[in-house]
Amino acid sequence: MATTHAAPGQLIDLFSSEGPESIALIRDEHFEVFRLGMKAGKTLPEHQLASLSTIQCLRGRIEIDAQGRKQSMPAGSMMYLESCEPRTIRALEDSSILVTMRVKRA
């Protein structure tokens, strides 16, 4: 079954406890927004995105290792990362993050 993404003008509940914890919320030809749930202790191994991105911690606390330093991000904080910047993300607490990235689709 295909994932339904938000339509222009549609309200999105970022804190919804219904449905999957990790989900693509918006996807179009220019950008993508997804919410990612992470249990305490879970790590996303080092990776890179081919475009600029923002990471917002909605709930909990995460640690981001990027640009040569580790930083703790509490709920309510946001970070901007350039394209191809390696990053590792680790959940220090049960957390929910919102990732926005620019994309180019054919």
C-alpha positions as CSV (number, residue, x, y, z in Angstrom):
1,M,0.0,0.0,0.0
2,A,1.4,3.4,-1.0
3,T,2.1,6.0,1.7
4,T,-0.2,9.0,1.6
5,H,1.7,12.3,1.9
6,A,0.3,15.6,3.0
7,A,-1.4,17.8,0.4
8,P,-0.7,21.5,0.1
9,G,-2.5,23.4,2.8
10,Q,-3.2,20.3,4.9
11,L,-2.4,20.5,8.6
12,I,0.2,17.9,9.8
13,D,0.2,16.8,13.5
14,L,3.9,16.4,14.2
15,F,3.2,14.9,17.6
16,S,0.7,12.3,16.6
17,S,1.0,8.9,18.3
18,E,-1.2,7.3,15.6
19,G,0.4,5.5,12.7
20,P,4.1,4.6,12.2
21,E,6.7,6.4,14.3
22,S,8.9,7.0,11.2
23,I,7.1,8.3,8.1
24,A,7.6,10.6,5.1
25,L,5.2,13.5,5.7
26,I,5.7,15.6,2.6
27,R,7.3,14.5,-0.7
28,D,7.4,16.5,-3.9
29,E,9.8,17.2,-6.6
30,H,11.8,19.8,-4.6
31,F,11.9,18.7,-1.0
32,E,11.0,16.0,1.5
33,V,10.0,16.1,5.1
34,F,10.0,13.0,7.3
35,R,9.6,12.2,11.0
36,L,11.9,9.6,12.4
37,G,11.4,7.9,15.8
38,M,14.4,6.6,17.6
39,K,14.5,4.6,20.8
40,A,17.1,5.5,23.4
41,G,20.5,4.1,22.5
42,K,19.7,3.6,18.8
43,T,22.3,5.0,16.4
44,L,22.0,5.9,12.7
45,P,25.5,5.1,11.5
46,E,27.5,7.7,9.6
47,H,25.8,8.7,6.4
48,Q,25.5,11.6,4.0
49,L,22.7,13.3,2.2
50,A,23.2,14.5,-1.3
51,S,21.4,17.8,-0.4
52,L,21.3,20.4,2.3
53,S,19.1,19.4,5.2
54,T,17.7,20.5,8.6
55,I,17.3,18.3,11.6
56,Q,14.8,19.3,14.3
57,C,14.5,17.4,17.6
58,L,10.8,17.4,18.4
59,R,10.9,15.1,21.5
60,G,13.6,13.6,23.6
61,R,17.3,14.3,23.2
62,I,19.7,13.3,20.4
63,E,23.4,13.6,19.8
64,I,24.7,14.6,16.4
65,D,28.3,14.0,15.3
66,A,28.9,16.3,12.4
67,Q,31.5,18.8,11.2
68,G,34.1,17.4,13.6
69,R,32.2,17.7,16.8
70,K,29.4,16.0,18.8
71,Q,26.5,18.2,20.0
72,S,23.6,17.3,22.2
73,M,20.2,18.4,20.8
74,P,17.3,18.7,23.2
75,A,13.7,18.9,22.1
76,G,13.0,22.3,20.4
77,S,16.4,22.6,18.8
78,M,17.4,22.6,15.1
79,M,20.5,22.1,13.1
80,Y,21.3,22.9,9.4
81,L,23.8,20.7,7.6
82,E,25.2,21.2,4.1
83,S,25.0,18.6,1.4
84,C,27.4,15.6,1.6
85,E,28.3,16.5,5.2
86,P,28.8,13.2,7.1
87,R,26.7,12.8,10.2
88,T,26.0,10.2,12.8
89,I,22.8,10.5,14.9
90,R,22.3,8.8,18.3
91,A,19.2,8.9,20.5
92,L,20.2,9.7,24.1
93,E,16.5,9.4,25.1
94,D,13.4,8.1,23.2
95,S,13.2,10.8,20.6
96,S,11.4,12.0,17.5
97,I,13.2,14.1,14.9
98,L,12.0,16.0,11.9
99,V,14.2,16.0,8.8
100,T,13.7,18.4,5.9
101,M,15.9,18.0,2.8
102,R,16.0,19.5,-0.7
103,V,15.7,16.9,-3.4
104,K,15.8,16.9,-7.2
105,R,13.6,14.3,-8.8
106,A,13.5,13.5,-12.5
